[in-house]
Amino acid sequence: MKLVLAIVQHQDAANLVDALTEQGYRVTRLSSQGGFLREGNLTLMLSVEDHQVNLVIKTVREHCSTRTRYVSPMPPIAESGEFYPPAPLEVQVGGATVFVLKAETAKL
């Protein structure tokens, strides 16, 4: 058994969860927040057999795309002499971060 954790953006989450449930997977959704842009994400948890991991990852790839965003840099708070770029910065957002962990099941 494997525990698959997929951290995805809210924009991608609904379609991904629909696709995974249509394939017969049970998905647990946890709200989370990213550190860099401080935007909401969803962490999806699935328990799957070892041979199903590649199919789950393939489904995640198909439904989570990267996008380009422009963010305005925050002025430095600590030191008034610190430099920060005056123009918006281009960053890539989206996609997914996937962790695959060994798991054991126990009936309680």
HELIX and SHEET records of a PDB file:
HELIX    1   1 HIS A   10  GLU A   22  1                                  13    
HELIX    2   2 ASP A   50  GLN A   52  5                                   3    
HELIX    3   3 VAL A   53  HIS A   63  1                                  11    
SHEET    1   A 4 THR A  28  GLN A  33  0                                        
SHEET    2   A 4 GLY A  40  VAL A  48 -1                                        
SHEET    3   A 4 LYS A   2  GLN A   9 -1                                        
SHEET    4   A 4 ALA A  96  LYS A 102 -1                                        
SHEET    1   B 2 THR A  66  VAL A  71  0                                        
SHEET    2   B 2 LEU A  89  GLY A  94 -1                                        
END                                                                             
